Amino acid sequence: MNRVQWHRNPDDVGPKDLSTVRDALSGVSGWAVVGGAAVTQYAPGRPTYDVDIVCLPQAYVQVLTRLRSALKERGAALRLARRWGLFSRGVRFRGGAVDVLCLDEDVAADLFPRGVPCSVYQGVPVLARPELCLLKTVAWRRKDEADLARLVRVMADEELEGARGLIGRVIGSDALTAFNTLVEQERRPAF
C-alpha cells in the first residue's frame, strides 16, 4: 500500500507514485527522496504534491539525465531552481512534480562521507530521519515545522540525538534551540 497521499494538479504529468522515480533511477547511487514523500514513509498522513530528491554532486548529472528521459515522455520540462541553504543547485521538472536538489560539495563531504544515509521503502531510498530533520530545520516553513513534529513523535532517542548533533553542527545553536523546543512540545506526556 502506498502511504503517500497525492494531491495533484490535474495538469501534472509527473509520477503518480514513487515508482516512476524508482524505475528511472534504478542502479544510480547517491540520492534519496526527501520532503513530504519521505516524511510520509516514517509518519503517515501528510499529503504531498511532489517528489523531492536530494543527491550528491557526483550523482547530479546522472539523476537529471535519467529523470529528464523518464518525465519527458509525460511532457515535463526542466526549470532551474535557485541556490539556497545546503544546496549548490537544483532543478524542478515543471509539470512533472519532481524537484532535484544537489548538495553543495563541501556540505556533502561533511555530512555524507560514506554516501547518503537512507532506508528503503518500496525500492526507493528515503533519507534517514536525523538527516531529514536537518533539512526540515534548514527550511523551517510552516509545513516543515509540522513535518518535524510528525517525525520527532516516531523517532527513537538515539535518532533524536543524531538529529540534534547534525543541527547544532551544521546550522547552529539558534536552530538547535528551536528544534529542542519542538521536541519537548511533541514528546511531552499527555494528561
C-alpha positions as CSV (number, residue, x, y, z in Angstrom):
1,M,0.0,0.0,0.0
2,N,1.3,3.4,-0.9
3,R,1.4,5.7,2.1
4,V,1.8,8.9,0.1
5,Q,-1.4,10.9,-0.2
6,W,-1.0,12.6,-3.6
7,H,-2.8,15.9,-4.0
8,R,-2.3,16.6,-7.7
9,N,-3.0,19.3,-10.1
10,P,-4.9,17.6,-13.0
11,D,-2.4,19.2,-15.4
12,D,0.6,17.5,-13.7
13,V,2.4,14.9,-15.9
14,G,4.7,13.7,-13.2
15,P,4.7,10.5,-11.2
16,K,1.5,9.5,-9.5
17,D,3.6,7.4,-7.1
18,L,7.2,6.8,-6.4
19,S,7.5,4.0,-9.0
20,T,8.4,6.5,-11.8
21,V,11.3,7.8,-9.8
22,R,12.4,4.3,-8.6
23,D,12.4,3.0,-12.2
24,A,14.2,6.0,-13.7
25,L,16.9,6.0,-11.0
26,S,17.4,2.2,-10.7
27,G,21.1,1.5,-10.3
28,V,22.0,5.1,-9.5
29,S,23.6,5.7,-6.1
30,G,24.0,8.9,-4.1
31,W,20.3,10.1,-4.0
32,A,17.3,9.8,-1.7
33,V,13.7,11.0,-1.5
34,V,13.2,13.9,1.0
35,G,10.3,16.3,1.7
36,G,6.8,15.3,2.2
37,A,7.1,12.0,0.5
38,A,9.9,11.0,2.8
39,V,8.1,12.2,5.9
40,T,5.1,10.1,5.0
41,Q,7.2,6.9,4.8
42,Y,8.0,7.4,8.5
43,A,4.9,9.2,9.8
44,P,1.9,8.6,7.5
45,G,-0.8,11.1,6.9
46,R,0.9,14.1,5.4
47,P,-0.4,15.0,1.9
48,T,2.2,16.0,-0.7
49,Y,2.2,17.5,-4.2
50,D,5.6,16.3,-5.5
51,V,8.6,14.2,-5.0
52,D,11.7,15.9,-3.7
53,I,15.1,14.3,-4.3
54,V,18.4,15.2,-2.7
55,C,21.6,14.0,-4.4
56,L,25.3,14.1,-4.0
57,P,27.2,16.3,-6.5
58,Q,28.7,13.3,-8.3
59,A,25.2,11.8,-8.9
60,Y,23.6,15.0,-10.1
61,V,24.1,14.7,-13.8
62,Q,23.1,11.1,-13.9
63,V,20.0,11.7,-11.8
64,L,18.9,14.6,-14.0
65,T,19.6,12.7,-17.2
66,R,17.5,9.7,-16.1
67,L,14.6,11.7,-14.8
68,R,14.6,14.0,-17.8
69,S,14.2,11.0,-20.0
70,A,11.5,9.4,-17.9
71,L,9.5,12.6,-17.5
72,K,10.0,13.9,-21.0
73,E,7.6,11.2,-22.2
74,R,5.0,12.8,-20.0
75,G,5.6,16.3,-21.2
76,A,7.6,17.7,-18.2
77,A,10.1,20.4,-18.8
78,L,13.2,21.4,-16.8
79,R,13.3,24.7,-14.9
80,L,16.4,25.7,-12.8
81,A,15.8,26.3,-9.2
82,R,17.6,28.9,-7.1
83,R,20.6,28.1,-4.8
84,W,19.7,28.0,-1.1
85,G,21.0,26.7,2.2
86,L,22.9,23.5,1.9
87,F,22.3,23.1,-1.9
88,S,24.5,24.3,-4.7
89,R,21.9,23.9,-7.5
90,G,18.6,22.4,-8.2
91,V,16.1,21.6,-10.9
92,R,12.3,21.5,-11.0
93,F,10.6,19.5,-13.6
94,R,7.7,21.9,-14.5
95,G,4.6,19.9,-14.8
96,G,6.5,16.8,-13.6
97,A,6.1,17.3,-9.8
98,V,9.7,16.3,-9.2
99,D,12.3,18.6,-7.6
100,V,16.0,17.7,-7.6
101,L,18.3,19.4,-5.1
102,C,22.1,18.9,-5.3
103,L,24.0,19.2,-2.1
104,D,26.9,21.7,-2.0
105,E,30.2,19.8,-2.4
106,D,31.6,20.8,1.0
107,V,28.3,20.0,2.8
108,A,28.1,16.6,1.0
109,A,31.6,15.7,2.0
110,D,31.0,16.8,5.6
111,L,27.5,15.2,6.1
112,F,27.7,12.1,3.9
113,P,31.3,10.9,3.6
114,R,30.1,7.4,3.1
115,G,27.1,8.1,0.9
116,V,23.5,9.2,1.6
117,P,22.1,7.5,4.7
118,C,18.7,6.1,3.9
119,S,16.2,3.5,4.5
120,V,14.4,1.8,1.5
121,Y,10.7,1.9,1.0
122,Q,9.2,0.1,-2.0
123,G,12.6,0.1,-3.7
124,V,13.1,3.8,-3.2
125,P,15.9,5.2,-0.9
126,V,14.4,7.6,1.6
127,L,16.7,9.9,3.6
128,A,17.3,8.7,7.2
129,R,15.2,10.5,9.9
130,P,18.1,12.5,11.6
131,E,19.2,13.9,8.2
132,L,15.6,14.6,7.2
133,C,15.2,16.6,10.4
134,L,18.3,18.6,9.4
135,L,16.8,19.5,6.0
136,K,13.4,20.3,7.5
137,T,15.1,22.5,10.1
138,V,17.1,24.4,7.4
139,A,13.8,25.1,5.5
140,W,11.6,25.7,8.6
141,R,8.4,26.8,6.8
142,R,5.1,26.0,8.4
143,K,4.8,22.7,6.7
144,D,8.4,21.8,7.6
145,E,7.6,22.5,11.3
146,A,4.6,20.3,11.0
147,D,6.7,17.6,9.4
148,L,9.3,17.9,12.2
149,A,6.6,17.4,14.7
150,R,5.4,14.2,13.0
151,L,8.9,12.9,12.8
152,V,10.0,13.5,16.4
153,R,6.9,11.7,17.6
154,V,8.1,8.5,16.0
155,M,11.9,8.8,16.4
156,A,14.0,6.8,18.8
157,D,16.0,8.7,21.4
158,E,19.3,7.9,19.6
159,E,17.9,9.2,16.3
160,L,16.9,12.4,18.1
161,E,20.4,12.7,19.5
162,G,21.8,12.2,15.9
163,A,19.5,15.0,14.6
164,R,20.5,17.3,17.4
165,G,24.1,16.7,16.7
166,L,23.7,17.5,12.9
167,I,21.5,20.6,13.5
168,G,23.9,22.0,16.1
169,R,27.0,21.4,14.0
170,V,25.6,22.4,10.6
171,I,23.1,25.2,11.3
172,G,23.9,26.4,14.8
173,S,22.6,26.9,18.3
174,D,19.6,29.0,17.5
175,A,18.2,26.3,15.2
176,L,19.1,23.6,17.8
177,T,17.2,25.6,20.4
178,A,14.1,25.8,18.1
179,F,14.4,22.1,17.4
180,N,14.7,21.1,21.1
181,T,11.7,23.3,21.9
182,L,9.6,21.5,19.3
183,V,10.9,18.1,20.6
184,E,9.8,19.0,24.1
185,Q,6.4,20.0,23.0
186,E,5.8,17.0,20.9
187,R,7.2,14.4,23.3
188,R,5.6,15.8,26.4
189,P,3.3,13.2,28.1
190,A,-0.4,13.9,27.5
191,F,-2.5,14.1,30.7
